[in-house]
Amino acid sequence: MPAGIEVTKQALDDFKKIQKYMLLAREEKAEKTYAELKEEYLTIKALLQVSGVNLADIDKIKE
């Protein structure tokens, strides 16, 4: 697998995992945890957008 695709796949996996934790933190009203996760979420989201990934269907947070 080419290096660029590996990086994108890892970012997608991380994006999915972070969204899961963000949704749990929101549900538990863990505001500090949510804020920390959101920073990572925004970084990975920007990386995926620059890579040309369409996030419309996979972005559950919609912020």
C-alpha positions in Angstrom: 0.0 0.0 0.0 1.5 3.4 -0.9 2.5 5.6 2.0 -0.1 8.3 1.3 -2.9 5.8 1.4 -1.5 4.3 4.7 -1.5 7.8 6.3 -5.0 8.5 5.1 -6.3 5.1 6.4 -4.7 5.7 9.8 -6.2 9.2 9.9 -9.6 7.7 9.0 -9.3 5.1 11.8 -8.2 7.8 14.3 -11.1 10.0 13.1 -13.6 7.3 13.7 -12.2 6.5 17.2 -12.1 10.1 18.3 -15.7 10.7 17.2 -16.7 7.7 19.3 -15.0 9.1 22.3 -16.4 12.6 21.7 -19.9 11.3 21.6 -19.4 9.4 24.8 -17.8 12.4 26.5 -20.8 14.6 25.3 -23.3 12.0 26.7 -21.4 11.9 30.0 -21.2 15.7 30.1 -17.4 15.4 30.4 -16.7 18.9 29.1 -12.9 19.0 29.6 -12.5 15.6 28.0 -14.7 16.7 25.1 -12.7 19.9 24.6 -9.4 17.9 24.4 -10.8 15.4 22.0 -12.2 18.2 19.8 -8.7 19.6 19.3 -7.5 16.3 18.0 -10.7 15.8 16.0 -10.2 19.2 14.2 -6.6 18.4 13.4 -7.5 15.0 11.9 -10.5 16.4 10.1 -8.3 19.1 8.4 -5.7 16.4 7.4 -8.5 14.3 5.8 -10.0 17.3 4.0 -6.6 18.2 2.6 -6.2 14.6 1.5 -9.4 14.9 -0.5 -11.6 12.7 1.8 -15.3 13.5 1.6 -16.4 13.6 5.3 -20.0 14.3 4.6 -21.2 10.8 5.4 -18.7 9.8 8.1 -18.6 13.0 10.3 -21.0 12.3 13.1 -20.1 15.4 15.1 -21.0 18.0 12.5 -19.3 20.9 14.3 
